[in-house]
Every structure is written in C-alpha cells, then in structure tokens.
C-alpha cells in the first residue's frame, strides 16, 4: 500500500507541474503586454520599463515561471497590481464567505446523494429504483445554469424569499444570503 501511495504521489508531480505550466502560459498569452494593459498606452517607455522590473516581467519566461512556482509553494503571492494589497490577505479575507457556502453545500449534497443511493440500492430493480435513477439522470442532464436561473426567478423574484446578492458577516444573518446558492 505504501508503494502504491508513493507511486501516486510521484504521478502527481508531473500533473501539478503541467497544470501550473499551462496556467502560467495562458496568463502570459492572453494579455499581450500586461504592463501596458495595467499602466495604459500613454505611459512613457521609462515608466513601462520600471513597472516591468517591479513586477518581474523583465525576466525571461523561464525565470518568471520559476518565480511563479516559488510563489505557489511558499504561498507568498506578493501584492495585487490593482489594489496594492497582499494577495494572501485578500485570499484569506474571502476564505470565510467561500467556505460558509461550499461546506454546507458539500455536506448537503453528500447526505442527499448517499441517501438516494441507499434507497435505490435497497429497492434494486423495483419502480422506486428506476424512478430515482431516471430523476438522477435527468438532474445531471440539466445545466446548473438552468437551476440557478429558475431558482433565482422563482425564489427571489416571483416569491421574494431570498435576496439575490449580499453577505452578512454574522452567522444569524448569513443564512438568508446562503440558502438560495446552497
């Protein structure tokens, strides 16, 4: 078992390097010159050169990728170009709202999935099993966007039970904003 785990961990290294390389290359290909996009076309050549040096974009792509990997491994993502705030702090601030949505959604979907699966297994080859499987296939066939739009239309516009946007930091007030997305 330890050999299997070690083998799987070794297989993960090229996958992680490949995904970071693809992400890095896409970020560098999408925007022709991010410094010009950031500073504007009216910026002088000296100012553009200073910004490229400040952001580390004057290095070769290989060294930029190495710096990118260092940032990922050390969780030191430097500062945002736009807000000048540390990116780690920005991520940490948004972790609470994100987790308060994803964890209840994960628990709820896991509970429902296991319950429906157990009921279908208990009534195997019977009408209940076929009905649940049909509902499951139909449910997976419909795009999540349809569920979102229909849920917002019915539960927020037609019957104003939930707000469409917003977030409250307190646990007691937070549920009304999270119930519809969950």
C-alpha positions in Angstrom: 0.0 0.0 0.0 2.9 2.4 0.8 4.4 1.7 -2.6 1.1 2.5 -4.3 0.7 5.8 -2.3 4.3 6.7 -3.2 3.7 5.9 -6.9 0.5 8.0 -6.9 2.3 10.9 -5.2 5.1 10.7 -7.8 2.5 10.7 -10.6 1.0 13.9 -9.1 4.2 15.9 -9.6 4.1 16.0 -13.4 0.4 16.7 -13.3 0.9 19.6 -11.0 3.8 20.9 -13.0 1.8 20.6 -16.2 -1.2 22.4 -14.8 0.9 25.2 -13.4 2.7 25.5 -16.7 -0.5 25.6 -18.7 -2.0 28.2 -16.3 1.2 30.3 -16.5 1.4 30.2 -20.3 -2.3 31.0 -20.7 -1.9 34.0 -18.4 1.1 35.2 -20.4 -0.5 34.6 -23.8 -4.0 36.1 -23.1 -2.6 39.6 -22.4 0.0 40.8 -24.9 1.8 43.1 -22.5 0.2 43.2 -19.0 2.2 46.3 -18.1 0.7 48.3 -20.9 -2.8 47.0 -20.0 -2.1 48.0 -16.4 -0.5 51.4 -16.9 -2.2 52.5 -20.1 -0.8 53.3 -23.6 0.0 56.9 -22.7 2.7 55.8 -20.2 6.3 56.6 -21.2 8.8 53.8 -22.1 10.9 54.5 -19.0 7.8 54.1 -16.7 6.9 50.9 -18.5 10.4 49.5 -18.1 10.3 50.4 -14.3 6.9 48.7 -14.0 8.2 45.6 -15.8 11.2 45.4 -13.4 8.9 46.0 -10.4 6.6 43.2 -11.4 9.4 40.9 -12.5 8.3 40.9 -16.2 11.7 41.9 -17.5 13.0 38.4 -16.8 12.8 35.5 -19.3 9.6 33.4 -19.3 11.6 30.5 -17.7 12.6 32.6 -14.7 9.1 34.1 -14.5 7.8 30.5 -14.3 10.3 29.6 -11.6 9.2 32.7 -9.6 5.6 31.6 -10.2 6.3 28.2 -8.8 8.1 29.7 -5.8 5.1 31.9 -5.1 2.8 28.8 -5.2 5.0 26.6 -3.0 5.6 29.3 -0.4 2.1 30.8 -0.5 3.7 34.3 -1.0 1.7 35.8 -3.9 3.2 39.3 -3.5 0.9 42.3 -4.0 -2.0 42.9 -6.3 -1.2 45.2 -9.2 -4.5 46.9 -8.9 -5.2 47.3 -5.2 -1.6 47.1 -3.9 -2.7 44.8 -1.1 -1.1 41.5 -0.3 -2.8 38.8 -2.3 -2.5 36.3 0.5 -4.5 38.7 2.8 -7.1 39.1 0.1 -7.5 35.4 -0.3 -7.7 34.9 3.5 -10.5 37.5 3.7 -12.5 35.8 1.1 -12.0 32.3 2.5 -14.7 32.7 5.2 -17.5 33.6 2.8 -16.4 30.9 0.3 -16.2 28.2 3.0 -19.5 29.3 4.5 -21.1 28.5 1.1 -19.1 25.4 0.0 -19.0 23.4 3.2 -22.8 23.3 3.8 -23.3 22.6 0.1 -20.8 19.7 0.3 -22.5 18.3 3.4 -26.0 18.6 2.0 -25.2 17.1 -1.4 -23.2 14.3 0.2 -26.1 13.5 2.5 -28.7 13.6 -0.3 -26.6 11.6 -2.7 -25.8 8.8 -0.2 -29.4 8.7 1.0 -30.8 8.5 -2.5 -28.2 5.9 -3.4 -29.0 3.8 -0.4 -32.8 3.9 -1.1 -32.1 3.0 -4.7 -29.9 0.1 -3.6 -32.5 -1.1 -1.1 -35.2 -1.2 -3.7 -33.0 -2.5 -6.5 -34.7 -3.3 -9.8 -38.1 -2.0 -8.5 -40.0 1.0 -9.6 -38.5 3.2 -6.9 -35.0 2.4 -8.1 -35.9 3.1 -11.7 -37.7 6.3 -10.8 -34.7 7.6 -8.7 -32.2 6.7 -11.4 -34.4 8.5 -14.0 -34.5 11.6 -11.8 -30.8 11.4 -11.2 -30.0 11.2 -14.9 -32.5 14.0 -15.7 -31.0 16.1 -12.9 -27.5 15.6 -14.2 -28.6 16.3 -17.8 -29.8 19.8 -17.0 -27.2 22.5 -16.8 -26.5 24.1 -13.4 -27.2 27.5 -15.0 -30.8 26.4 -15.5 -31.1 25.6 -11.8 -29.6 28.9 -10.9 -31.8 31.0 -13.2 -35.0 29.1 -12.3 -34.2 29.2 -8.6 -33.5 33.0 -8.7 -36.6 33.6 -10.7 -38.9 31.6 -8.5 -37.4 32.1 -5.0 -36.1 35.6 -5.3 -38.2 37.5 -7.9 -41.6 35.7 -8.0 -41.7 34.9 -4.3 -39.2 37.2 -2.6 -38.0 34.7 -0.1 -34.2 35.2 -0.5 -32.1 38.2 -1.6 -30.1 37.8 -4.9 -26.9 39.4 -3.6 -25.2 40.4 -0.4 -23.5 38.9 2.5 -23.6 39.5 6.3 -20.6 38.5 8.4 -22.7 37.4 11.4 -23.9 33.7 11.5 -27.5 34.6 12.3 -27.9 37.0 9.4 -25.8 35.0 6.9 -28.3 32.1 6.3 -30.7 34.2 4.1 -27.9 35.0 1.7 -26.5 31.5 1.6 -29.8 29.4 1.4 -30.5 30.0 -2.2 -27.0 29.3 -3.6 -26.6 26.3 -1.4 
